[in-house]
Amino acid sequence: MYDPVCKYLVENFSDDFASWLLGESISLSTLDPSELSLEPIRADAIILLESTPPANPTILHIEFQTRPDPQIPFRMLDYWVRKYRRYPDKQLRQIVIYLTPSQSDLVYQSRFHQDRTSHEFEVVRLWEQPFETFLQSPGLLPFAVLSRVANPATALEQVAAQVRNTLEPPAQKSIGASTAILAGLLLEESLIQRIIGMDLLEQSSVYQSIKQKGVQEGRQEGRQEGRQEGRQEGRQ
């Protein structure tokens, strides 16, 4: 459920992410992963953006992760090779963003190394990032609760106040809904709904769409688990 909201924010507020991740304000347009012959397990997991002239030709590859994944380093190498085959003259910036705190060494890995092959990529651990960084741009606001804060609930209250006081109604709905969904990684839904406001969430098509997608994914996972259990019982 978290991949779609991250993808929505990056694609609709790409300038905010360029300023944060690339350190410069450049225009970015969405690049279809199929351009690189990518077939991800989750279609929303891979976010590709391409710079537009007059900026230097660059492809920004972002992946959001809620948990450590030992396959990340090899996957970054695989994507880089595919990009180079398709766009040899364009620079590729690969950034893995971990959303939730972890003690695993895997969230510190930023390099694939095997024999004489080596490939590096960038890693961002949100819980180490300054809270203030995410208050400066609308598209980054939903990630503020996951940053370096002493009290996520208090941080959510500050973000909710900024959403209400500084954004126009359409943006209030989309940013407020995105904030609510990502805050669910750390906080109880009832608390989130009280702080953000159920009236805003009920009016947000983004919130309703992503929540419905989460329900559908849950049902699909349940069916898959049921089939696997049935096969195991059949073998016994």
ROSE-4610 file (N, C-alpha, C; in Angstrom, 1 decimal, always signed):
// ROSE-4610
residu = [M/M/M/Y/Y/Y/D/D/D/P/P/P/V/V/V/C/C/C/K/K/K/Y/Y/Y/L/L/L/V/V/V/E/E/E/N/N/N/F/F/F/S/S/S/D/D/D/D/D/D/F/F/F/A/A/A/S/S/S/W/W/W/L/L/L/L/L/L/G/G/G/E/E/E/S/S/S/I/I/I/S/S/S/L/L/L/S/S/S/T/T/T/L/L/L/D/D/D/P/P/P/S/S/S/E/E/E/L/L/L/S/S/S/L/L/L/E/E/E/P/P/P/I/I/I/R/R/R/A/A/A/D/D/D/A/A/A/I/I/I/I/I/I/L/L/L/L/L/L/E/E/E/S/S/S/T/T/T/P/P/P/P/P/P/A/A/A/N/N/N/P/P/P/T/T/T/I/I/I/L/L/L/H/H/H/I/I/I/E/E/E/F/F/F/Q/Q/Q/T/T/T/R/R/R/P/P/P/D/D/D/P/P/P/Q/Q/Q/I/I/I/P/P/P/F/F/F/R/R/R/M/M/M/L/L/L/D/D/D/Y/Y/Y/W/W/W/V/V/V/R/R/R/K/K/K/Y/Y/Y/R/R/R/R/R/R/Y/Y/Y/P/P/P/D/D/D/K/K/K/Q/Q/Q/L/L/L/R/R/R/Q/Q/Q/I/I/I/V/V/V/I/I/I/Y/Y/Y/L/L/L/T/T/T/P/P/P/S/S/S/Q/Q/Q/S/S/S/D/D/D/L/L/L/V/V/V/Y/Y/Y/Q/Q/Q/S/S/S/R/R/R/F/F/F/H/H/H/Q/Q/Q/D/D/D/R/R/R/T/T/T/S/S/S/H/H/H/E/E/E/F/F/F/E/E/E/V/V/V/V/V/V/R/R/R/L/L/L/W/W/W/E/E/E/Q/Q/Q/P/P/P/F/F/F/E/E/E/T/T/T/F/F/F/L/L/L/Q/Q/Q/S/S/S/P/P/P/G/G/G/L/L/L/L/L/L/P/P/P/F/F/F/A/A/A/V/V/V/L/L/L/S/S/S/R/R/R/V/V/V/A/A/A/N/N/N/P/P/P/A/A/A/T/T/T/A/A/A/L/L/L/E/E/E/Q/Q/Q/V/V/V/A/A/A/A/A/A/Q/Q/Q/V/V/V/R/R/R/N/N/N/T/T/T/L/L/L/E/E/E/P/P/P/P/P/P/A/A/A/Q/Q/Q/K/K/K/S/S/S/I/I/I/G/G/G/A/A/A/S/S/S/T/T/T/A/A/A/I/I/I/L/L/L/A/A/A/G/G/G/L/L/L/L/L/L/L/L/L/E/E/E/E/E/E/S/S/S/L/L/L/I/I/I/Q/Q/Q/R/R/R/I/I/I/I/I/I/G/G/G/M/M/M/D/D/D/L/L/L/L/L/L/E/E/E/Q/Q/Q/S/S/S/S/S/S/V/V/V/Y/Y/Y/Q/Q/Q/S/S/S/I/I/I/K/K/K/Q/Q/Q/K/K/K/G/G/G/V/V/V/Q/Q/Q/E/E/E/G/G/G/R/R/R/Q/Q/Q/E/E/E/G/G/G/R/R/R/Q/Q/Q/E/E/E/G/G/G/R/R/R/Q/Q/Q/E/E/E/G/G/G/R/R/R/Q/Q/Q/E/E/E/G/G/G/R/R/R/Q/Q/Q]
num = [1/1/1/2/2/2/3/3/3/4/4/4/5/5/5/6/6/6/7/7/7/8/8/8/9/9/9/10/10/10/11/11/11/12/12/12/13/13/13/14/14/14/15/15/15/16/16/16/17/17/17/18/18/18/19/19/19/20/20/20/21/21/21/22/22/22/23/23/23/24/24/24/25/25/25/26/26/26/27/27/27/28/28/28/29/29/29/30/30/30/31/31/31/32/32/32/33/33/33/34/34/34/35/35/35/36/36/36/37/37/37/38/38/38/39/39/39/40/40/40/41/41/41/42/42/42/43/43/43/44/44/44/45/45/45/46/46/46/47/47/47/48/48/48/49/49/49/50/50/50/51/51/51/52/52/52/53/53/53/54/54/54/55/55/55/56/56/56/57/57/57/58/58/58/59/59/59/60/60/60/61/61/61/62/62/62/63/63/63/64/64/64/65/65/65/66/66/66/67/67/67/68/68/68/69/69/69/70/70/70/71/71/71/72/72/72/73/73/73/74/74/74/75/75/75/76/76/76/77/77/77/78/78/78/79/79/79/80/80/80/81/81/81/82/82/82/83/83/83/84/84/84/85/85/85/86/86/86/87/87/87/88/88/88/89/89/89/90/90/90/91/91/91/92/92/92/93/93/93/94/94/94/95/95/95/96/96/96/97/97/97/98/98/98/99/99/99/100/100/100/101/101/101/102/102/102/103/103/103/104/104/104/105/105/105/106/106/106/107/107/107/108/108/108/109/109/109/110/110/110/111/111/111/112/112/112/113/113/113/114/114/114/115/115/115/116/116/116/117/117/117/118/118/118/119/119/119/120/120/120/121/121/121/122/122/122/123/123/123/124/124/124/125/125/125/126/126/126/127/127/127/128/128/128/129/129/129/130/130/130/131/131/131/132/132/132/133/133/133/134/134/134/135/135/135/136/136/136/137/137/137/138/138/138/139/139/139/140/140/140/141/141/141/142/142/142/143/143/143/144/144/144/145/145/145/146/146/146/147/147/147/148/148/148/149/149/149/150/150/150/151/151/151/152/152/152/153/153/153/154/154/154/155/155/155/156/156/156/157/157/157/158/158/158/159/159/159/160/160/160/161/161/161/162/162/162/163/163/163/164/164/164/165/165/165/166/166/166/167/167/167/168/168/168/169/169/169/170/170/170/171/171/171/172/172/172/173/173/173/174/174/174/175/175/175/176/176/176/177/177/177/178/178/178/179/179/179/180/180/180/181/181/181/182/182/182/183/183/183/184/184/184/185/185/185/186/186/186/187/187/187/188/188/188/189/189/189/190/190/190/191/191/191/192/192/192/193/193/193/194/194/194/195/195/195/196/196/196/197/197/197/198/198/198/199/199/199/200/200/200/201/201/201/202/202/202/203/203/203/204/204/204/205/205/205/206/206/206/207/207/207/208/208/208/209/209/209/210/210/210/211/211/211/212/212/212/213/213/213/214/214/214/215/215/215/216/216/216/217/217/217/218/218/218/219/219/219/220/220/220/221/221/221/222/222/222/223/223/223/224/224/224/225/225/225/226/226/226/227/227/227/228/228/228/229/229/229/230/230/230/231/231/231/232/232/232/233/233/233/234/234/234/235/235/235/236/236/236]
x = [+0.8/+0.0/+0.9/+2.1/+3.0/+3.6/+3.9/+4.5/+3.6/+2.3/+1.5/+1.6/+1.5/+1.6/+2.9/+4.0/+5.3/+5.5/+5.0/+5.0/+4.2/+3.0/+2.2/+2.9/+3.5/+4.2/+5.4/+6.2/+7.4/+7.0/+6.0/+5.6/+4.8/+4.1/+3.4/+4.1/+5.2/+6.0/+7.4/+7.7/+9.1/+10.1/+9.7/+10.7/+11.1/+10.2/+10.6/+11.6/+11.4/+12.3/+13.7/+13.7/+14.9/+15.8/+15.1/+15.8/+16.4/+15.6/+16.1/+17.2/+16.9/+17.8/+19.0/+18.8/+19.8/+20.5/+19.9/+20.5/+20.4/+19.5/+19.3/+17.9/+17.3/+15.9/+15.9/+15.6/+15.5/+14.2/+13.7/+12.5/+12.7/+11.8/+11.9/+10.5/+10.6/+9.4/+9.5/+8.3/+8.2/+8.7/+9.5/+10.0/+9.4/+8.7/+8.1/+9.2/+9.1/+10.0/+10.2/+9.1/+9.2/+10.3/+10.6/+11.7/+13.0/+13.2/+14.4/+14.2/+13.1/+12.7/+12.7/+12.2/+12.1/+10.8/+10.8/+9.6/+9.6/+9.3/+9.4/+8.2/+8.5/+7.4/+6.2/+6.6/+5.5/+5.7/+4.7/+4.8/+5.1/+4.6/+4.8/+6.1/+6.9/+8.1/+9.2/+9.2/+10.3/+9.8/+10.5/+10.1/+11.3/+11.0/+12.1/+11.6/+12.5/+12.3/+13.5/+13.1/+14.2/+14.2/+15.4/+15.6/+15.2/+14.7/+14.3/+15.2/+15.5/+16.4/+16.0/+17.0/+18.4/+19.3/+18.7/+19.5/+20.3/+21.4/+22.2/+21.4/+21.5/+20.7/+20.9/+19.9/+20.0/+18.7/+18.9/+17.7/+17.8/+16.8/+16.7/+15.9/+16.5/+15.9/+15.7/+14.5/+14.2/+13.4/+13.8/+13.1/+12.8/+11.6/+11.2/+11.1/+11.7/+11.6/+11.1/+10.2/+9.8/+10.5/+11.3/+12.1/+13.4/+14.4/+15.7/+15.4/+16.2/+16.1/+17.5/+18.0/+19.3/+19.6/+18.5/+18.6/+18.8/+18.7/+18.8/+20.1/+21.3/+22.5/+22.6/+22.2/+22.3/+21.2/+20.0/+19.0/+19.4/+20.1/+20.6/+21.6/+22.5/+23.4/+22.7/+21.7/+20.9/+20.2/+19.6/+18.9/+19.9/+21.1/+22.1/+22.5/+22.7/+23.1/+22.1/+20.8/+19.7/+19.6/+19.8/+19.8/+20.9/+22.1/+23.3/+23.1/+22.4/+22.2/+21.2/+20.2/+19.2/+19.6/+20.2/+20.6/+22.1/+23.0/+24.4/+25.0/+24.3/+24.8/+24.2/+23.3/+22.6/+23.1/+23.3/+23.8/+22.6/+22.9/+21.8/+22.2/+21.2/+21.3/+20.4/+20.9/+20.0/+20.0/+18.8/+18.7/+17.6/+18.0/+17.1/+16.8/+15.5/+15.0/+14.3/+14.9/+14.3/+13.4/+12.1/+11.1/+11.0/+11.3/+11.2/+12.5/+12.7/+13.9/+14.2/+15.5/+16.0/+17.4/+17.7/+19.0/+19.8/+19.2/+19.9/+21.0/+22.1/+23.2/+22.8/+21.8/+21.4/+21.0/+20.4/+20.0/+21.2/+22.4/+23.6/+24.4/+23.9/+24.6/+24.3/+25.4/+25.3/+26.2/+26.5/+27.4/+27.2/+27.3/+27.3/+28.8/+29.2/+30.6/+30.7/+31.1/+31.3/+32.5/+33.5/+34.7/+35.3/+35.3/+35.9/+34.8/+33.5/+32.4/+32.0/+31.9/+31.5/+30.6/+29.5/+28.6/+28.1/+28.0/+27.6/+26.3/+25.5/+24.3/+24.1/+23.1/+22.9/+21.8/+21.9/+20.9/+20.6/+19.3/+18.7/+17.9/+18.3/+17.5/+16.7/+15.4/+14.6/+14.7/+14.8/+14.8/+16.1/+17.1/+18.3/+18.2/+17.2/+17.1/+16.4/+16.9/+16.3/+14.8/+14.0/+12.6/+12.3/+13.1/+12.9/+13.0/+13.8/+14.0/+12.7/+11.8/+10.6/+9.4/+9.7/+8.7/+8.8/+9.8/+10.1/+9.4/+8.8/+8.2/+6.9/+5.9/+4.6/+4.8/+5.5/+5.7/+6.4/+7.2/+8.0/+7.3/+6.3/+5.6/+5.2/+4.6/+4.2/+5.3/+6.5/+7.6/+8.2/+7.7/+8.3/+8.1/+7.0/+6.7/+7.7/+8.3/+9.2/+10.6/+10.9/+12.2/+12.7/+13.8/+14.4/+13.6/+12.6/+11.7/+11.7/+11.5/+11.4/+10.0/+9.0/+7.6/+6.9/+6.6/+6.0/+4.6/+3.8/+2.5/+2.5/+3.5/+3.7/+4.1/+5.0/+5.4/+4.2/+3.3/+2.2/+1.2/+1.1/+0.3/+0.8/+2.1/+2.7/+2.6/+2.7/+2.5/+1.1/+0.2/-1.3/-1.6/-1.1/-1.3/-0.8/+0.4/+1.0/+0.2/-0.3/-1.2/-2.4/-3.1/-4.3/-4.1/-2.9/-2.7/-2.0/-1.3/-0.5/-0.9/-1.7/-2.0/-3.4/-3.6/-5.0/-5.8/-7.1/-7.9/-7.6/-7.4/-7.0/-5.7/-4.7/-3.5/-3.6/-4.5/-4.7/-5.2/-6.1/-6.6/-5.5/-4.8/-3.8/-2.6/-2.1/-1.0/-1.4/-2.6/-3.1/-3.3/-3.8/-4.1/-2.8/-1.8/-0.5/+0.2/+0.1/+0.7/+0.0/-1.3/-2.0/-1.5/-1.4/-1.0/+0.4/+1.4/+2.8/+2.9/+2.1/+2.2/+1.7/+1.0/+0.5/+1.6/+2.8/+4.0/+4.4/+4.0/+4.5/+3.4/+2.2/+1.1/-0.1/-1.0/-2.3/-3.2/-4.0/-4.9/-5.9/-6.4/-7.4/-6.7/-5.5/-4.8/-4.5/-4.2/-3.9/-5.2/-6.3/-7.5/-8.0/-7.7/-8.1/-7.3/-6.0/-5.1/-5.3/-5.3/-5.5/-6.9/-7.9/-9.3/-10.0/-11.0/-11.7/-12.4/-12.9/-13.6/-12.6/-11.4/-10.4/-10.1/-10.0/-9.6/-10.8/-12.0/-13.1/-13.3/-12.9/-13.0/-11.9/-10.8/-9.7/-9.8/-9.8/-9.8/-8.5/-7.4/-6.1/-6.1/-6.7/-6.7/-7.6/-8.8/-9.8/-9.2/-8.6/-8.0/-6.9/-6.0/-4.9/-5.3/-6.3/-6.8/-7.5/-8.2/-8.9/-7.9/-6.8/-5.8/-5.1/-4.9/-4.4/-5.3/-6.6/-7.5/-7.4/-7.4/-7.3/-6.0/-4.9/-3.6/-3.7/-4.3/-4.4/-5.2/-6.3/-7.1/-6.3/-5.5/-4.8/-3.7/-3.0/-2.0/-2.6/-3.9/-4.6/-4.9/-5.3/-5.6/-4.4/-3.2/-2.0/-1.5/-1.6/-1.2/-2.1/-3.4/-4.4/-4.0/-3.7/-3.3/-2.0/-1.1/+0.2/+0.0/-0.9/-1.2/-1.9/-2.8/-3.5/-2.6/-1.6/-0.6/+0.2/+0.6/+1.4/+0.6/-0.7/-1.5/-1.7/-1.8/-2.0/-0.8/+0.4/+1.6/+1.7/+1.2/+1.3/+0.4]
y = [-1.2/+0.0/+1.3/+1.1/+2.3/+2.7/+1.7/+2.0/+2.9/+2.8/+3.7/+5.1/+5.3/+6.7/+7.4/+6.6/+7.1/+7.5/+6.6/+6.8/+8.1/+8.2/+9.4/+10.7/+10.7/+11.9/+12.2/+11.3/+11.5/+12.0/+11.4/+11.8/+13.1/+13.5/+14.7/+15.9/+15.6/+16.7/+16.4/+16.1/+15.7/+16.8/+18.1/+19.2/+19.1/+18.8/+18.8/+17.7/+16.5/+15.4/+15.7/+16.4/+16.7/+17.6/+18.6/+19.5/+18.8/+17.9/+17.1/+16.1/+15.3/+14.1/+14.5/+15.4/+15.8/+17.1/+17.8/+19.1/+20.2/+20.1/+21.1/+21.1/+22.2/+22.3/+22.1/+20.9/+20.6/+19.9/+20.1/+19.5/+18.0/+17.2/+15.7/+15.3/+14.3/+13.7/+12.2/+11.6/+10.2/+9.3/+8.3/+7.4/+6.0/+5.4/+4.1/+3.0/+2.3/+1.2/+0.2/+0.1/-0.8/-0.4/+0.9/+1.4/+0.7/+0.2/-0.5/-2.0/-2.4/-3.9/-4.4/-3.6/-4.0/-4.7/-5.8/-6.5/-6.7/-5.7/-5.8/-6.6/-7.2/-8.0/-7.1/-5.9/-4.9/-3.7/-3.5/-2.4/-1.1/-0.8/+0.5/+0.7/-0.4/-0.4/+0.4/+0.5/+1.2/+2.6/+3.6/+5.0/+5.5/+5.8/+6.4/+7.7/+8.7/+10.0/+10.4/+11.2/+11.6/+13.1/+13.7/+15.1/+15.7/+16.9/+17.5/+18.7/+19.0/+20.0/+21.3/+22.2/+22.1/+21.4/+20.7/+20.0/+18.9/+18.5/+17.4/+16.1/+15.3/+14.1/+13.1/+13.0/+12.2/+11.4/+10.2/+9.3/+9.1/+9.4/+9.3/+8.0/+7.1/+5.8/+5.8/+5.7/+5.7/+4.5/+3.9/+2.7/+3.0/+2.8/+3.0/+1.6/+1.4/+0.1/+0.3/-0.6/-0.6/-1.6/-2.5/-3.4/-3.8/-4.3/-4.6/-5.7/-5.7/-6.6/-7.0/-8.2/-8.6/-8.5/-8.5/-8.5/-7.1/-6.0/-4.7/-4.4/-4.7/-4.4/-5.0/-6.3/-6.9/-6.3/-5.9/-5.3/-4.0/-3.2/-1.9/-2.1/-3.1/-3.4/-3.8/-4.6/-5.1/-4.0/-3.0/-1.9/-1.0/-0.8/+0.0/-0.5/-1.8/-2.4/-2.2/-2.4/-2.2/-0.8/+0.1/+1.5/+1.9/+1.4/+1.6/+1.1/-0.1/-0.7/+0.2/+0.8/+1.6/+3.0/+3.6/+5.0/+5.2/+4.8/+4.8/+6.2/+7.3/+8.6/+9.4/+8.7/+9.4/+8.9/+9.8/+9.4/+8.8/+7.8/+7.2/+7.4/+8.1/+8.2/+7.3/+6.3/+5.3/+5.6/+5.7/+6.0/+5.1/+4.4/+3.5/+4.3/+4.4/+5.2/+4.2/+4.0/+3.1/+4.0/+3.6/+4.3/+4.2/+3.0/+2.7/+2.2/+2.6/+2.3/+0.8/+0.5/-0.9/-1.0/-2.1/-2.3/-3.2/-3.6/-4.5/-3.9/-4.6/-4.1/-3.8/-4.5/-4.4/-2.9/-2.2/-0.8/+0.1/-0.4/+0.4/+0.0/-1.0/-1.5/-0.5/-0.1/+0.8/+0.4/-0.9/-1.4/-2.8/-3.2/-4.6/-4.9/-6.0/-6.4/-8.0/-8.4/-9.9/-10.1/-10.7/-10.9/-9.6/-9.3/-8.0/-7.1/-7.4/-6.5/-5.7/-4.4/-3.6/-2.5/-2.2/-1.1/-0.4/+0.9/+1.7/+2.4/+2.6/+3.4/+4.1/+5.0/+5.8/+5.2/+5.5/+5.0/+6.2/+6.3/+7.3/+6.6/+6.8/+6.2/+7.4/+7.4/+8.5/+8.9/+7.9/+8.2/+8.9/+9.1/+9.9/+11.3/+11.6/+12.9/+13.9/+15.2/+16.2/+16.5/+16.6/+16.9/+18.1/+19.2/+20.4/+20.3/+19.4/+19.2/+18.9/+18.2/+17.8/+18.8/+19.9/+20.9/+22.0/+21.9/+23.0/+22.9/+21.7/+21.4/+20.6/+20.9/+20.1/+18.6/+18.3/+16.9/+16.1/+16.7/+16.0/+15.9/+16.8/+16.8/+15.4/+14.6/+13.3/+12.4/+12.7/+11.9/+12.4/+13.6/+14.3/+13.4/+12.7/+11.9/+10.8/+10.4/+9.2/+9.7/+11.0/+11.5/+11.5/+12.2/+12.2/+13.0/+12.4/+13.1/+12.3/+13.1/+12.4/+11.8/+12.4/+12.0/+12.0/+10.9/+10.9/+11.5/+11.4/+11.9/+13.4/+14.0/+15.5/+16.0/+15.2/+15.6/+15.6/+14.6/+14.5/+15.7/+16.1/+17.3/+18.6/+18.7/+19.9/+19.8/+18.6/+18.5/+18.8/+18.2/+18.4/+19.9/+20.6/+22.1/+22.8/+22.4/+23.1/+22.7/+21.5/+21.2/+22.0/+22.2/+23.0/+24.5/+25.0/+26.4/+27.0/+26.1/+26.6/+26.1/+25.1/+24.5/+24.8/+24.8/+25.0/+23.7/+23.8/+22.6/+21.3/+21.4/+20.2/+19.5/+20.4/+19.9/+19.4/+20.0/+19.6/+18.1/+17.8/+16.4/+15.4/+15.7/+14.7/+14.6/+15.7/+15.7/+15.2/+15.6/+15.1/+13.6/+13.1/+11.6/+10.9/+11.4/+10.7/+10.7/+11.8/+11.8/+10.8/+10.7/+9.7/+8.3/+7.9/+6.6/+6.3/+7.2/+6.9/+6.9/+7.8/+7.8/+6.4/+5.7/+4.4/+3.4/+3.7/+2.8/+2.9/+4.0/+4.2/+4.4/+4.8/+5.2/+4.5/+4.4/+3.7/+4.6/+3.8/+4.5/+5.5/+5.1/+6.0/+7.3/+7.3/+8.5/+9.3/+8.7/+9.4/+10.1/+9.4/+10.0/+11.1/+11.1/+12.2/+13.4/+13.2/+14.4/+15.0/+14.1/+14.6/+15.1/+14.4/+14.7/+13.8/+13.0/+12.1/+12.8/+14.0/+14.7/+14.9/+15.3/+15.4/+14.1/+13.1/+11.8/+11.2/+11.4/+10.9/+11.6/+12.8/+13.6/+13.4/+12.7/+12.5/+11.3/+11.5/+10.4/+9.6/+10.3/+9.6/+8.6/+9.0/+8.2/+7.0/+7.2/+6.1/+5.1/+5.6/+4.7/+3.9/+4.5/+3.7/+2.7/+3.1/+2.2/+1.0/+1.3/+0.2/-0.7/-0.2/-1.0/-1.9/-1.3/-2.1/-3.2/-3.0/-4.1/-5.2/-4.8/-5.8/-6.6/-5.9/-6.6/-7.6/-7.2/-8.1/-9.3/-9.1/-10.3/-11.2/-10.6/-11.4/-12.2/-11.5/-12.2/-13.4/-13.1/-14.1/-15.3/-15.1/-16.2/-17.0/-16.3/-17.0/-17.8/-17.3/-18.0/-19.3/-19.1/-20.2/-21.3/-20.9/-21.9/-22.7/-21.9/-22.5/-23.5/-23.1/-24.0/-25.2/-25.1/-26.2/-27.2/-26.7/-27.5/-28.3/-27.6/-28.3/-29.4/-29.1/-30.1/-31.3/-31.0/-32.1/-33.0/-32.4/-33.3/-34.2/-33.7/-34.4/-35.7]
z = [+0.0/+0.0/+0.0/+0.4/+0.6/-0.8/-1.6/-2.9/-3.7/-3.9/-4.7/-4.2/-2.9/-2.4/-2.7/-2.5/-2.8/-4.3/-5.1/-6.5/-6.9/-6.3/-6.6/-6.2/-5.1/-4.6/-5.5/-5.8/-6.7/-8.1/-8.6/-10.0/-10.1/-9.0/-9.0/-8.4/-7.7/-7.0/-7.3/-8.6/-9.0/-8.7/-8.8/-8.6/-7.1/-6.2/-4.8/-4.5/-5.2/-5.0/-5.6/-6.8/-7.4/-6.5/-5.9/-5.0/-3.8/-3.3/-2.1/-2.4/-3.4/-3.7/-4.6/-5.5/-6.5/-6.1/-5.2/-4.7/-5.7/-6.7/-7.6/-8.2/-8.5/-9.0/-10.5/-10.9/-12.4/-12.6/-13.9/-14.3/-14.6/-14.1/-14.4/-14.9/-15.8/-16.4/-16.1/-16.0/-15.7/-16.9/-16.6/-17.6/-17.2/-18.2/-18.0/-17.8/-16.7/-16.5/-17.6/-18.4/-19.6/-20.6/-20.5/-21.4/-21.1/-19.9/-19.6/-19.5/-20.1/-20.1/-18.7/-17.7/-16.4/-16.1/-15.4/-15.0/-13.5/-12.7/-11.3/-10.7/-9.6/-8.9/-8.6/-8.1/-7.8/-8.8/-9.6/-10.6/-10.0/-8.8/-8.2/-7.5/-7.4/-6.6/-7.3/-8.6/-9.3/-9.9/-9.5/-10.0/-10.8/-12.0/-12.9/-13.4/-13.3/-13.8/-14.7/-15.7/-16.7/-16.7/-16.7/-16.7/-18.1/-18.1/-19.4/-19.7/-20.9/-21.3/-20.6/-20.3/-20.7/-19.6/-18.7/-17.7/-18.3/-17.7/-18.2/-18.2/-19.2/-19.4/-18.2/-17.4/-16.2/-16.0/-15.5/-15.1/-13.6/-12.9/-11.5/-11.1/-10.5/-10.2/-8.7/-8.2/-6.8/-6.4/-5.3/-4.7/-3.3/-2.8/-1.4/-0.8/+0.4/+1.0/+2.5/+2.9/+4.3/+5.1/+4.5/+5.2/+4.5/+5.1/+4.5/+3.4/+2.4/+1.3/+0.8/+1.0/+0.6/-0.9/-1.7/-3.1/-3.7/-2.9/-3.4/-4.1/-3.6/-4.3/-5.7/-5.8/-7.2/-8.1/-7.5/-8.3/-8.9/-8.1/-8.5/-9.7/-9.6/-10.7/-11.9/-11.8/-12.9/-13.6/-12.9/-13.5/-14.2/-13.5/-14.2/-15.5/-15.6/-16.9/-17.9/-17.5/-18.5/-18.9/-18.0/-18.4/-19.4/-19.1/-19.9/-21.3/-21.4/-22.7/-23.5/-22.9/-23.5/-23.7/-22.7/-22.7/-22.3/-23.1/-22.7/-22.4/-22.9/-22.8/-21.6/-20.9/-19.8/-18.4/-17.5/-16.2/-15.4/-14.6/-13.7/-12.3/-11.6/-10.1/-9.5/-8.7/-8.1/-6.5/-6.0/-4.6/-4.0/-3.0/-2.2/-0.9/-0.7/+0.5/+1.5/+2.6/+3.6/+4.5/+4.7/+5.3/+6.8/+7.3/+8.7/+9.4/+10.6/+11.3/+11.3/+11.2/+11.2/+11.7/+12.5/+13.0/+12.0/+11.0/+10.0/+9.3/+9.1/+8.3/+6.9/+6.4/+5.0/+4.7/+5.6/+5.2/+5.1/+5.4/+5.2/+4.0/+3.3/+2.1/+0.9/+0.3/-0.8/-2.0/-2.0/-3.0/-3.2/-4.5/-4.9/-5.3/-4.7/-5.0/-5.1/-6.3/-6.5/-7.4/-7.0/-7.7/-8.2/-9.5/-10.0/-10.4/-10.1/-10.4/-9.2/-9.4/-8.2/-8.8/-8.0/-8.4/-7.1/-7.1/-6.0/-6.3/-5.3/-5.3/-4.0/-4.0/-2.8/-1.9/-0.6/+0.4/+1.3/+1.5/+2.4/+3.5/+4.7/+5.8/+6.4/+6.2/+6.6/+8.0/+8.9/+10.3/+10.8/+9.8/+10.1/+9.6/+8.8/+8.1/+9.0/+8.9/+9.7/+9.4/+10.4/+10.3/+9.4/+9.6/+8.9/+7.4/+7.0/+5.5/+4.8/+5.4/+4.8/+4.9/+5.7/+5.9/+4.8/+4.0/+3.0/+1.7/+1.4/+0.1/+0.3/-0.4/-0.2/-0.5/-1.5/-1.9/-0.9/+0.0/+1.0/+2.3/+2.5/+3.8/+4.4/+3.5/+4.0/+4.7/+4.3/+4.8/+6.1/+6.6/+7.7/+9.0/+9.1/+10.3/+10.5/+9.3/+9.3/+9.5/+9.6/+9.7/+11.2/+11.5/+12.8/+13.8/+14.5/+15.4/+16.7/+17.8/+19.1/+19.3/+18.8/+19.0/+17.6/+17.0/+15.7/+15.7/+16.8/+16.9/+16.9/+17.7/+17.7/+16.3/+15.7/+14.3/+13.4/+13.5/+12.6/+12.9/+14.1/+14.4/+13.7/+13.7/+13.1/+11.6/+11.0/+9.6/+9.2/+9.9/+9.7/+9.7/+10.7/+10.8/+9.6/+9.1/+7.9/+6.7/+6.6/+5.4/+5.4/+6.6/+6.6/+6.4/+6.9/+6.9/+5.7/+4.9/+3.8/+2.4/+2.3/+1.1/+0.6/-0.7/-1.2/-1.0/-1.0/-0.7/-1.5/-2.9/-3.6/-3.1/-2.8/-2.3/-0.8/-0.1/+1.3/+1.3/+0.4/+0.3/-0.1/-1.1/-1.6/-0.7/-0.2/+0.7/+2.1/+2.6/+3.8/+3.8/+2.7/+2.6/+2.5/+1.7/+1.6/+3.0/+3.7/+5.1/+6.0/+5.9/+6.7/+6.4/+5.2/+4.8/+5.3/+5.0/+5.4/+7.0/+7.6/+9.1/+9.7/+8.9/+9.4/+9.6/+9.1/+9.3/+10.8/+11.5/+12.9/+13.9/+13.4/+14.4/+14.1/+15.1/+15.0/+14.1/+13.3/+12.4/+13.0/+14.2/+14.9/+15.3/+15.7/+16.1/+14.8/+13.7/+12.5/+12.0/+12.0/+11.6/+12.4/+13.7/+14.6/+14.3/+14.1/+13.8/+12.4/+11.4/+10.0/+9.8/+10.4/+10.2/+9.2/+9.7/+8.9/+7.7/+7.9/+6.8/+5.6/+5.9/+4.8/+4.1/+4.9/+4.3/+3.5/+4.0/+3.3/+1.9/+1.8/+0.6/-0.4/+0.1/-0.8/-1.7/-3.0/-3.9/-3.8/-3.5/-3.4/-2.2/-1.1/+0.1/-0.2/-0.7/-1.0/-2.0/-3.0/-4.1/-3.5/-2.7/-2.2/-1.1/-0.3/+0.7/+0.1/-1.0/-1.7/-2.4/-2.9/-3.5/-2.4/-1.2/-0.1/+0.2/+0.3/+0.6/-0.5/-1.8/-2.8/-2.8/-2.5/-2.3/-1.2/-0.1/+1.1/+0.8/+0.0/-0.4/-1.3/-2.2/-3.2/-2.4/-1.4/-0.6/+0.2/+0.7/+1.4/+0.6/-0.7/-1.6/-1.9/-2.1/-2.4/-1.3/+0.0/+1.1/+1.3/+1.0/+1.1/+0.2/-1.1/-2.1/-1.7/-1.1/-0.7/+0.4/+1.4/+2.5/+2.0/+1.0/+0.5/-0.2/-0.9/-1.6/-0.5/+0.5/+1.6/+2.2/+2.5/+3.2/+2.2/+0.9/+0.0/-0.1/+0.1/+0.0/+1.3/+2.4/+3.7/+3.7]
